[in-house]
Amino acid sequence: MEYHIWLNNENPLLLRGLCAAVKNRITHTMLFLAVLLSMPKDMRSQNASANGVQSFSLQDCIDYALKNQPNIMQATLGLKIARTTNFINISGWLPQVGATGNFAFYPQPTTSLISNPVNPNLPLVAERSAIQASFIPALNGTQTIFSPTLLYSATTAKLYTKAATQIIDSSKIYVAVAVTKAFYNLLLNLQEIDVLKSDTVMLAKSVRDAYHQYVGGIADVTDYQEATITLNNTVAQLRQANENITPQYAGLKQLMGFPPHNDFNVKFDTAQMMKDIGLDTTQQLQYEKRIEYQQLATDRALQHKLTGFYEFSFLPTLGAYFNYNYEYESNKLNNLLATASPNSVVGLSLNLPLFTGLSRIESVRRSKMQEKLFDYSQQNLESVIYTQYTQAIANYNSNLFNMHAQQDNSAMAKKVYTVVEMQYKQGIVPYLNVITAQSNYISSEIGYLNALFQVLSSKIDVEQAMGQISY
C-alpha cells in the first residue's frame, strides 16, 4: 500500500499518467475481448438449423457416414466383386459352347501312295488328291459332369461372400467409433468455448472492478495486474479453442465422407448424453462377438476347404462333349460351297491324374500346417481382445470416478469463488485469494467437461472391445 500512497500524495502527475495508461490498457483489452466474444461459436454448434443448413445429431452423423464414407463404399464394392468372382468360378458347371471354322486351299494338291489297283504286288502308285479347297465350320459343346476344382469353387462361394460382408461390418464399426469420438471432441471444444466465454465476461468485470478500486485508492495496483493476467490467460484459451473448431470440424467431415466445402450444424442433447454414460461393467466378455474373431473363423473355414480340395484332387474330371462339323470340299475353289458333307460326334471324356510328382500330398501337408497357424492366431487374438477389454473397463471406471469428482469440484469451486469474492469486497481477504478462486473455478469447469467426454469416449471403447457395436 505504500506504493499507492506515494503516488497519490507526492506524484499526482505521475499518478494521472499511470491511470491514463491503465485506462488505455483496459480499453484495449475490452475491445479485444468484445471482438473475441462477438465471434460466433460457429454455426456448426447450434441446435437448430440456420440459413437452410442441415443439423446433425451424433446418430445422424453415423448414419451419413455409413452411407457415404469412402472406406465403406470400397468395402461394399468389394462384396459385389466377391459375388461376381464366385459366379465366374462356378460358371464352368454351365455348358461351354464354341464355334470354329477351318478353310484350306491347295495350290498343289497333296499326293498319296496307294496300292496298285491292277496288281497289289506291284510297287505303290502315287495318286494326287482331287480336293483343291475345303471349308469346315464346326460347332463344339462341352458339359462338365464332375470336377474337383469346380466343386471347391461351389462350396467356398458362400464363405468368400461372408468374408466380404465381414469386411463391410468391420469398416462400419471402425467408422462409427471414429465418428463418435470426433463428434465428442468437437462438442467438448464447443462446450469449453461456452465456459470460457462466460468466464471471460466474469473476469472482465473483475478487471474493471480492480481498476476502479485502484483508482479510488481502495486496492493496490497489483490487484488490477493479477486480474489482467488471469483475464489474458483465459482469453488466450478462448482464442485457441475457437481456432481448434475448424480442424476438428474438418476431421469429422472427413470421417463422415461429407463434402469438404459444404456445412452442417451439430445438435446434441446434454441430458440424453448424461443418461448414456451408464454401462453394465459386470457383463462377461464373449470373444465370438468381436468382428475380428468372426473374420478369423471365416479364414479358418476357407483354409479347411482348401485342405479338402487337395485331399480329393485325385478324383477324375468327367465331362461330355458334342461336335458337329459341316464339311465342304471341292476340286475347284469357285465351286467350294456346292456340296456339303455333315458329320457329328457325341462322347464322354475322363481325365484321371495318376501321378503328379507328389505335389498333391505335399499340398495337403502344407495346407494342414497353415490351418494350424490359425490356432496360434486365435490364441493371440483372444489375448489382444482381453487386454483391450480390461484396459477399456479400467479407463471407463477411472474416468467415471474422475467425472463425479470433477463435478463435485466444480460445484464446490463455484461456491468458494462466490464466498471469497464477497470476503474480498468486505476487505477480509487479499485479491490474490480471488484470483486463486477464479482460476480454480475455471479449471474445475473445464476439468469436468473433459472428464464427461472422456467417460463417453471410454464407454465406446468398452462397447467396441466387447463386440457390442454392430451395424
C-alpha positions in Angstrom: 0.0 0.0 0.0 3.0 2.4 0.5 3.4 2.5 -3.3 -0.2 3.5 -3.7 0.0 6.3 -1.1 3.2 7.6 -2.5 1.7 8.0 -5.9 -1.4 9.8 -4.5 0.4 12.1 -2.1 3.6 13.0 -3.8 3.3 12.4 -7.6 -0.1 13.4 -8.8 1.1 13.9 -12.4 2.7 10.5 -12.4 -0.5 9.1 -10.9 -2.6 10.7 -13.7 -0.2 9.3 -16.3 -0.3 5.9 -14.9 -4.1 6.0 -14.6 -4.4 7.0 -18.2 -2.1 4.2 -19.2 -4.1 1.7 -17.2 -7.3 3.1 -18.6 -6.0 2.7 -22.2 -4.9 -0.9 -21.4 -8.3 -1.7 -20.1 -9.9 -0.1 -23.2 -7.7 -2.2 -25.5 -8.3 -5.4 -23.5 -12.1 -4.8 -23.5 -12.1 -4.1 -27.2 -10.2 -7.3 -28.0 -12.5 -9.2 -25.6 -15.6 -7.8 -27.3 -14.3 -8.8 -30.7 -13.5 -12.3 -29.5 -16.8 -12.7 -27.7 -18.7 -11.4 -30.7 -17.1 -14.2 -32.9 -19.9 -16.7 -33.5 -19.3 -20.0 -31.8 -19.6 -21.3 -35.3 -22.9 -22.1 -36.9 -22.0 -25.8 -36.6 -22.6 -25.8 -32.8 -26.2 -24.7 -32.9 -29.0 -27.0 -32.1 -31.3 -25.6 -34.8 -30.8 -25.2 -38.5 -30.0 -21.8 -39.8 -29.8 -20.5 -43.3 -31.0 -23.8 -44.6 -28.0 -25.7 -43.3 -28.8 -29.2 -42.0 -28.5 -30.1 -38.3 -26.9 -33.5 -37.5 -27.1 -35.3 -34.2 -24.5 -38.0 -33.4 -26.7 -40.7 -34.8 -27.3 -38.6 -38.0 -23.5 -38.2 -38.4 -23.1 -42.0 -38.0 -25.9 -42.8 -40.5 -24.5 -40.4 -43.0 -21.0 -41.9 -42.7 -22.3 -45.5 -43.1 -23.8 -44.5 -46.5 -21.1 -42.1 -47.8 -17.7 -42.9 -46.1 -15.2 -44.0 -48.9 -13.9 -46.9 -46.9 -17.4 -48.4 -46.5 -18.2 -47.7 -50.2 -15.0 -49.6 -51.1 -15.9 -52.5 -48.8 -19.4 -52.6 -50.3 -17.9 -52.7 -53.8 -15.7 -55.5 -52.6 -18.7 -57.5 -51.8 -20.1 -57.1 -55.3 -16.7 -58.1 -56.7 -16.6 -61.2 -54.5 -20.1 -62.2 -55.8 -19.1 -61.7 -59.4 -15.9 -63.7 -58.8 -17.9 -66.5 -57.3 -20.1 -66.6 -60.4 -17.1 -66.6 -62.7 -15.5 -69.5 -60.7 -18.6 -71.7 -60.8 -19.6 -70.8 -64.4 -17.8 -74.0 -65.5 -20.8 -76.0 -64.4 -22.8 -74.5 -67.3 -22.4 -75.8 -70.9 -19.5 -74.4 -72.8 -20.3 -73.9 -76.5 -18.0 -72.6 -79.2 -17.8 -72.4 -83.0 -14.7 -72.9 -85.2 -14.0 -72.7 -88.9 -11.2 -74.1 -91.0 -10.6 -73.0 -94.6 -7.8 -74.6 -96.6 -6.7 -74.1 -100.2 -4.1 -76.3 -102.0 -2.3 -74.7 -105.0 -0.6 -78.1 -105.3 -2.9 -80.8 -104.1 -1.4 -83.4 -101.9 -0.1 -86.8 -103.2 -0.8 -90.1 -101.5 0.8 -93.5 -102.2 -1.8 -96.3 -102.7 -1.7 -99.9 -103.7 -1.6 -100.7 -107.4 -5.2 -101.2 -108.4 -4.2 -103.7 -111.2 -1.8 -105.8 -109.2 -1.3 -105.2 -105.5 2.1 -106.9 -105.6 3.4 -104.2 -107.9 5.0 -101.0 -106.4 2.8 -98.4 -104.8 1.2 -95.9 -107.1 1.2 -92.1 -106.5 -2.2 -90.5 -106.6 -2.8 -86.8 -106.4 -5.8 -85.6 -104.4 -8.7 -84.1 -106.3 -9.5 -81.7 -103.5 -8.2 -78.2 -104.2 -10.1 -76.4 -101.4 -12.0 -77.2 -98.2 -14.0 -75.3 -95.6 -15.2 -77.0 -92.4 -17.3 -74.9 -90.0 -17.8 -76.8 -86.6 -20.0 -76.4 -83.5 -18.4 -77.7 -80.3 -20.0 -78.1 -77.0 -18.8 -79.5 -73.6 -20.6 -80.1 -70.3 -18.7 -80.8 -67.1 -20.3 -83.6 -65.1 -17.8 -83.6 -62.2 -14.7 -81.6 -61.4 -12.8 -81.2 -58.1 -11.9 -77.6 -58.9 -15.5 -76.6 -59.7 -16.7 -78.5 -56.6 -14.3 -76.5 -54.5 -15.4 -73.2 -56.0 -19.1 -74.1 -55.4 -18.5 -75.0 -51.7 -16.4 -71.9 -50.9 -18.6 -69.3 -52.7 -20.7 -68.6 -49.6 -17.5 -68.3 -47.5 -16.0 -65.7 -49.8 -19.2 -63.7 -49.7 -19.3 -64.0 -45.9 -15.7 -62.7 -45.7 -16.5 -59.7 -47.9 -19.6 -59.0 -45.8 -17.5 -59.1 -42.6 -15.1 -56.6 -44.2 -18.1 -54.2 -44.6 -19.1 -54.8 -40.9 -15.5 -54.2 -39.7 -15.4 -50.9 -41.7 -18.7 -49.8 -40.4 -17.7 -50.5 -36.8 -14.4 -48.5 -37.3 -16.2 -45.6 -38.9 -18.9 -45.5 -36.2 -16.4 -45.4 -33.4 -14.2 -42.8 -35.1 -17.2 -40.6 -36.0 -18.5 -40.8 -32.4 -15.1 -39.8 -30.9 -14.7 -37.0 -33.4 -18.2 -35.8 -32.6 -17.5 -35.8 -28.9 -14.2 -34.0 -29.3 -16.0 -31.2 -31.3 -18.7 -31.0 -28.6 -16.1 -30.8 -25.9 -14.4 -27.9 -27.7 -17.7 -26.1 -28.2 -18.7 -26.6 -24.5 -15.3 -25.3 -23.4 -15.9 -22.2 -25.5 -19.2 -21.6 -23.7 -17.5 -21.9 -20.4 -14.6 -19.7 -21.4 -16.9 -17.1 -22.8 -18.8 -16.8 -19.5 -15.6 -16.9 -17.6 -14.1 -14.1 -19.6 -17.1 -11.9 -19.0 -16.8 -12.6 -15.3 -13.0 -11.9 -15.4 -13.5 -8.7 -17.4 -15.9 -7.5 -14.7 -13.2 -8.3 -12.1 -10.6 -6.3 -14.1 -12.9 -3.3 -14.2 -13.7 -3.6 -10.5 -10.0 -3.9 -9.7 -9.2 -0.9 -11.8 -11.8 1.3 -10.2 -10.8 0.2 -6.7 -7.2 1.0 -7.6 -8.1 4.5 -8.9 -10.3 5.1 -5.9 -7.3 4.2 -3.6 -9.0 1.2 -2.2 -6.8 -1.5 -3.7 -3.2 -1.9 -4.8 -2.2 -1.8 -8.5 -1.1 -5.4 -8.2 -4.7 -6.4 -7.8 -5.5 -5.0 -11.2 -2.4 -6.6 -12.7 -3.3 -10.0 -11.3 -6.8 -9.7 -12.7 -5.5 -8.7 -16.1 -3.1 -11.6 -16.2 -5.9 -14.1 -15.4 -8.1 -12.5 -18.0 -5.4 -12.6 -20.6 -4.8 -16.3 -20.0 -8.5 -17.1 -20.3 -8.8 -15.0 -23.4 -5.8 -16.9 -24.9 -7.6 -20.2 -24.1 -10.8 -19.0 -25.7 -9.0 -17.9 -28.8 -7.2 -21.3 -29.0 -10.5 -23.1 -28.5 -12.1 -21.1 -31.3 -9.2 -21.9 -33.7 -9.4 -25.6 -32.9 -13.0 -25.8 -34.1 -12.1 -25.7 -37.8 -9.7 -28.7 -37.9 -11.9 -30.7 -35.6 -14.9 -30.0 -37.8 -12.9 -30.9 -40.9 -11.8 -34.1 -39.3 -15.4 -35.0 -38.6 -16.5 -34.3 -42.2 -13.6 -36.5 -43.5 -14.7 -39.4 -41.3 -18.3 -39.0 -42.5 -17.4 -38.7 -46.1 -19.1 -35.3 -46.1 -18.2 -32.8 -48.9 -15.4 -30.6 -47.5 -16.9 -27.3 -48.9 -20.4 -28.0 -47.5 -21.5 -27.2 -44.0 -23.8 -28.7 -41.4 -24.7 -27.9 -37.8 -24.3 -30.3 -34.9 -27.1 -30.7 -32.4 -26.9 -32.6 -29.1 -29.0 -33.3 -26.0 -26.9 -32.9 -22.9 -29.5 -34.7 -20.7 -29.5 -37.7 -23.1 -25.7 -37.7 -23.1 -25.7 -38.0 -19.3 -28.2 -40.9 -19.5 -25.9 -42.6 -22.0 -23.0 -42.6 -19.6 -24.2 -45.7 -17.7 -22.7 -49.1 -18.6 -23.0 -52.6 -17.1 -19.4 -53.5 -16.3 -20.4 -56.9 -15.0 -21.1 -58.3 -18.5 -18.9 -61.3 -19.5 -16.5 -60.9 -22.4 -17.5 -63.1 -25.3 -14.8 -63.3 -27.9 -17.1 -64.6 -30.7 -18.9 -61.2 -30.7 -15.8 -59.4 -32.0 -15.8 -59.0 -35.8 -12.0 -59.8 -35.8 -12.8 -63.2 -34.2 -15.5 -63.8 -36.8 -13.2 -62.9 -39.6 -10.6 -65.3 -38.3 -13.2 -68.1 -38.1 -14.1 -67.5 -41.8 -10.5 -67.5 -42.9 -10.0 -70.8 -41.0 -13.0 -72.3 -42.7 -11.7 -71.3 -46.1 -8.3 -72.9 -45.3 -10.1 -76.1 -44.3 -11.9 -76.1 -47.6 -8.6 -75.8 -49.4 -7.2 -78.8 -47.5 -10.2 -80.8 -48.6 -9.7 -79.7 -52.2 -6.1 -81.0 -52.1 -7.2 -84.3 -50.5 -9.7 -85.0 -53.2 -7.8 -83.7 -56.1 -7.0 -87.3 -57.2 -10.7 -87.6 -58.3 -11.2 -87.6 -62.0 -12.7 -84.9 -64.1 -15.7 -86.2 -66.1 -17.4 -84.4 -68.9 -19.4 -84.8 -72.1 -18.8 -83.3 -75.4 -20.6 -82.9 -78.7 -19.0 -81.8 -82.1 -20.9 -81.1 -85.3 -19.0 -80.5 -88.5 -20.3 -79.3 -91.8 -17.6 -80.2 -94.3 -17.3 -78.5 -97.7 -14.8 -79.9 -100.2 -14.3 -79.2 -103.9 -11.7 -79.6 -106.7 -12.4 -76.1 -107.7 -12.3 -73.0 -105.5 -15.3 -71.3 -107.1 -17.4 -74.4 -106.5 -16.4 -74.9 -102.9 -19.9 -74.5 -101.3 -21.8 -76.6 -103.8 -21.6 -79.8 -101.8 -21.6 -80.4 -98.1 -20.9 -83.5 -96.0 -22.1 -83.0 -92.4 -20.9 -85.2 -89.6 -21.2 -85.2 -85.8 -19.9 -87.0 -82.7 -21.0 -87.3 -79.1 -18.9 -88.7 -76.3 -17.6 -88.7 -72.8 -14.1 -87.6 -71.6 -12.4 -88.7 -68.4 -9.2 -87.2 -67.0 -7.7 -89.1 -64.1 -4.4 -87.8 -62.5 -2.3 -90.9 -61.7 0.9 -89.3 -60.6 1.6 -85.6 -60.0 5.2 -85.8 -58.6 3.9 -85.9 -55.0 2.6 -82.3 -55.3 -0.9 -83.3 -54.1 0.5 -85.0 -50.9 2.8 -82.0 -50.2 -0.1 -79.6 -50.8 -2.2 -81.4 -48.3 0.6 -81.2 -45.7 1.2 -77.6 -46.3 -2.5 -76.7 -46.1 -2.8 -78.6 -42.8 0.1 -76.7 -41.3 -1.5 -73.4 -42.5 -4.6 -74.5 -40.6 -2.5 -75.0 -37.5 -1.4 -71.3 -37.8 -5.0 -70.2 -37.2 -4.8 -71.9 -33.7 -2.0 -69.6 -32.8 -3.7 -66.6 -34.4 -6.8 -67.3 -32.4 -4.8 -67.6 -29.2 -3.0 -64.3 -29.9 -6.3 -62.6 -30.9 -8.0 -63.7 -27.7 -5.1 -62.3 -25.7 -5.3 -59.0 -27.6 -9.1 -58.7 -27.1 -8.8 -59.4 -23.4 -6.2 -56.8 -23.0 -8.3 -54.3 -24.9 -11.3 -55.1 -22.8 -9.5 -54.9 -19.4 -7.9 -51.6 -20.4 -11.2 -50.2 -21.7 -13.0 -51.2 -18.5 -10.2 -49.7 -16.3 -10.3 -46.4 -18.3 -14.1 -46.3 -18.1 -14.2 -46.8 -14.3 -11.4 -44.4 -13.7 -12.9 -41.7 -16.0 -16.4 -42.2 -14.4 -14.9 -41.7 -10.9 -12.9 -38.7 -12.1 -16.1 -37.2 -13.7 -18.0 -37.4 -10.4 -15.1 -35.9 -8.6 -14.7 -33.1 -11.1 -18.4 -32.5 -10.9 -18.2 -32.1 -7.1 -15.1 -29.9 -7.5 -16.9 -27.6 -10.0 -19.8 -27.1 -7.7 -17.5 -26.5 -4.7 -15.2 -24.2 -6.6 -18.2 -22.1 -7.6 -19.3 -21.7 -4.0 -15.7 -21.0 -2.9 -15.4 -18.3 -5.5 -18.6 -16.6 -4.5 -17.6 -16.6 -0.9 -14.1 -15.4 -1.5 -15.3 -12.6 -3.8 -17.7 -11.4 -1.0 -14.9 -11.6 1.5 -12.6 -9.5 -0.7 -15.3 -6.8 -1.2 -15.6 -6.7 2.6 -11.8 -6.3 2.9 -11.3 -9.7 4.7 -9.0 -11.4 2.3 -6.5 -10.1 -0.3 -7.3 -10.1 -4.0 -4.8 -13.0 -4.6 -7.4 -15.2 -2.9 -10.0 -14.1 -5.5 -7.6 -14.8 -8.4 -6.9 -18.3 -7.0 -10.6 -19.0 -6.5 -11.3 -17.8 -10.1 -8.6 -20.0 -11.5 -9.8 -23.0 -9.6 -13.3 -22.4 -10.7 -12.4 -22.2 -14.4 -10.1 -25.2 -14.2 -12.7 -27.3 -12.4 -15.4 -26.4 -15.0 -13.1 -27.3 -17.9 -11.9 -30.4 -16.0 -15.5 -31.6 -15.5 -16.2 -31.2 -19.3 -13.1 -33.1 -20.2 -14.0 -35.9 -17.7 -17.5 -36.1 -19.1 -16.4 -36.6 -22.7 -13.6 -39.0 -21.6 -16.3 -41.2 -20.0 -18.4 -41.1 -23.2 -15.3 -42.0 -25.3 -14.2 -44.7 -22.9 -17.7 -46.2 -23.0 -17.4 -46.5 -26.8 -14.0 -48.3 -26.3 -15.7 -50.8 -23.9 -18.5 -51.5 -26.3 -16.1 -52.0 -29.1 -13.9 -54.3 -27.0 -16.9 -56.4 -26.1 -18.2 -56.5 -29.7 -21.4 -54.7 -28.9 -21.1 -52.3 -31.8 -22.7 -53.6 -34.9 -24.4 -52.1 -38.0 
